[in-house]
Amino acid sequence: MVSRKILAEDLSPEYALSLIKRVDSNYEIIKEIVDGLLEPYIGDINAIMHECSFLASRDFKSTDLAQLDKVILQIPPIINNAIEGIKELSSKYNYISAIKKELYNSTMISSDGRVADKEAEANMACQQESIVQSAYETSLKALRDKIENLKEMLYSAKKVLNSLEMEFRVSNSNY
């Protein structure tokens, strides 16, 4: 078997740029798919994260305590909804995996030639399913990351609320 080293001088700038454009184009398609898969689950997460960021960027006053408390109470149901989203996306991921496996197996059975040739043909036949499967995998990871970020936000908001309540109690006890 001949081994070929790819050196910088072997790489054609035109070919490299065409690959980059192809990757960018495919990335946009996959990003659109992933965003579509995530859309039903992340709207509330993004809204509450935005609200928490807004609150964190200001100096707190006593009126902000009620708003912060309201935000804290909104987060657990949003997390629960997102967890339901993970369950749905996981089921759909399992379904696309089964579709891919079925196509792979039927292509392997119906193909002629050596095993390596059959595997190559089956892999080629499943490219679209592999892309969709990858989109589900990426969506699941993104939703899990959003949930973790929201849990951290909840933890931080609770700490801030406790600290502010203590501060207001101390300042009110001085009168």
C-alpha positions as CSV (number, residue, x, y, z in Angstrom):
1,M,0.0,0.0,0.0
2,V,1.4,3.4,-1.0
3,S,1.3,6.0,1.7
4,R,1.1,9.6,0.6
5,K,2.0,12.5,2.8
6,I,0.1,15.7,2.2
7,L,2.4,18.7,2.4
8,A,1.5,22.3,2.2
9,E,3.1,22.4,-1.3
10,D,0.8,19.6,-2.4
11,L,-2.3,21.5,-1.5
12,S,-3.9,23.5,-4.2
13,P,-5.3,26.8,-2.9
14,E,-8.2,26.6,-5.3
15,Y,-9.1,23.1,-4.2
16,A,-8.8,24.2,-0.5
17,L,-11.1,27.2,-1.1
18,S,-13.6,25.0,-2.9
19,L,-13.6,22.6,0.0
20,I,-14.1,25.4,2.4
21,K,-17.1,26.8,0.4
22,R,-18.6,23.3,0.2
23,V,-18.2,22.8,4.0
24,D,-19.7,26.3,4.7
25,S,-22.6,25.5,2.4
26,N,-23.3,22.1,4.0
27,Y,-22.8,23.6,7.4
28,E,-25.6,26.2,6.7
29,I,-28.0,23.4,5.7
30,I,-27.2,21.3,8.8
31,K,-27.4,24.4,11.0
32,E,-30.9,25.1,9.6
33,I,-31.9,21.5,10.3
34,V,-30.5,21.6,13.9
35,D,-32.2,25.0,14.6
36,G,-35.5,23.6,13.3
37,L,-35.2,20.6,15.6
38,L,-34.3,22.8,18.6
39,E,-36.9,25.5,18.0
40,P,-39.8,24.0,19.9
41,Y,-37.6,23.5,23.0
42,I,-35.3,26.5,23.4
43,G,-37.6,29.5,23.0
44,D,-38.5,29.7,26.7
45,I,-34.9,28.9,27.7
46,N,-33.5,31.8,25.6
47,A,-36.2,34.2,26.9
48,I,-35.5,33.4,30.6
49,M,-31.7,33.5,30.1
50,H,-32.1,36.9,28.5
51,E,-34.2,38.1,31.4
52,C,-31.6,36.8,33.9
53,S,-28.9,38.5,32.0
54,F,-30.9,41.7,32.0
55,L,-31.4,41.5,35.8
56,A,-27.7,40.6,36.4
57,S,-26.6,43.7,34.4
58,R,-28.4,46.1,36.8
59,D,-28.0,47.2,40.4
60,F,-30.6,45.4,42.4
61,K,-33.3,47.3,44.3
62,S,-36.0,45.9,46.5
63,T,-38.4,45.8,43.5
64,D,-36.0,43.6,41.7
65,L,-36.3,40.9,44.4
66,A,-39.9,40.1,43.3
67,Q,-38.8,40.0,39.6
68,L,-35.9,37.7,40.5
69,D,-38.1,35.5,42.6
70,K,-40.5,35.3,39.6
71,V,-37.7,34.3,37.3
72,I,-36.5,31.6,39.8
73,L,-40.1,30.2,39.9
74,Q,-40.3,30.1,36.1
75,I,-37.1,28.1,35.6
76,P,-38.0,24.6,36.9
77,P,-41.0,24.2,34.5
78,I,-38.8,25.4,31.6
79,I,-36.2,22.8,32.5
80,N,-38.9,20.2,32.7
81,N,-40.2,21.1,29.3
82,A,-36.6,20.9,27.9
83,I,-36.2,17.5,29.5
84,E,-39.3,16.4,27.7
85,G,-37.7,17.7,24.5
86,I,-34.7,15.5,25.1
87,K,-37.0,12.5,25.4
88,E,-38.7,13.4,22.1
89,L,-35.4,14.1,20.3
90,S,-33.9,10.9,21.7
91,S,-36.9,8.9,20.4
92,K,-36.6,10.6,17.0
93,Y,-32.8,9.9,17.0
94,N,-33.6,6.2,17.7
95,Y,-36.1,6.2,14.8
96,I,-33.6,7.8,12.3
97,S,-31.0,5.3,13.5
98,A,-33.4,2.4,12.8
99,I,-34.2,3.8,9.3
100,K,-30.5,4.1,8.5
101,K,-29.8,0.6,9.7
102,E,-32.6,-0.8,7.7
103,L,-31.4,0.9,4.5
104,Y,-27.8,-0.1,5.2
105,N,-28.9,-3.8,5.7
106,S,-31.1,-3.9,2.7
107,T,-28.4,-2.3,0.5
108,M,-25.9,-4.8,1.9
109,I,-28.2,-7.7,1.0
110,S,-29.1,-6.5,-2.5
111,S,-25.5,-5.5,-3.5
112,D,-23.2,-7.7,-5.4
113,G,-19.5,-8.1,-5.0
114,R,-17.1,-8.4,-2.1
115,V,-18.0,-7.5,1.4
116,A,-15.9,-4.3,1.2
117,D,-17.7,-3.3,-1.9
118,K,-21.1,-4.0,-0.3
119,E,-20.1,-1.9,2.8
120,A,-19.0,1.0,0.6
121,E,-22.2,0.9,-1.4
122,A,-24.3,0.6,1.8
123,N,-22.5,3.5,3.4
124,M,-23.0,5.7,0.3
125,A,-26.7,4.8,0.3
126,C,-27.1,6.0,3.9
127,Q,-25.3,9.3,3.6
128,Q,-28.5,11.4,3.9
129,E,-29.7,9.4,6.9
130,S,-26.3,9.8,8.5
131,I,-26.5,13.6,8.1
132,V,-30.0,13.7,9.7
133,Q,-28.8,11.3,12.4
134,S,-25.9,13.7,13.1
135,A,-28.3,16.6,13.2
136,Y,-30.4,14.9,15.9
137,E,-27.2,14.1,17.8
138,T,-26.1,17.7,17.7
139,S,-29.6,18.9,18.7
140,L,-29.6,16.6,21.7
141,K,-26.2,17.9,22.8
142,A,-27.2,21.5,22.3
143,L,-30.4,21.0,24.3
144,R,-28.5,19.3,27.1
145,D,-26.0,22.1,27.2
146,K,-28.8,24.7,27.4
147,I,-30.4,22.8,30.3
148,E,-27.1,22.8,32.1
149,N,-26.6,26.5,31.5
150,L,-30.1,27.1,32.8
151,K,-29.5,25.0,35.9
152,E,-26.4,27.1,36.6
153,M,-28.4,30.3,36.1
154,L,-31.0,29.0,38.5
155,Y,-28.3,28.2,41.1
156,S,-26.7,31.7,40.6
157,A,-30.1,33.4,40.8
158,K,-30.9,31.7,44.1
159,K,-27.6,32.7,45.5
160,V,-28.2,36.3,44.5
161,L,-31.7,36.3,45.9
162,N,-30.6,34.9,49.2
163,S,-27.7,37.4,49.4
164,L,-30.1,40.3,48.6
165,E,-32.7,39.2,51.1
166,M,-30.0,39.0,53.8
167,E,-28.7,42.4,52.8
168,F,-32.2,43.9,53.0
169,R,-32.9,42.3,56.3
170,V,-29.7,43.6,57.7
171,S,-30.3,47.1,56.4
172,N,-33.9,47.1,57.7
173,S,-32.9,45.9,61.1
174,N,-30.7,48.9,61.5
175,Y,-33.7,51.2,61.7
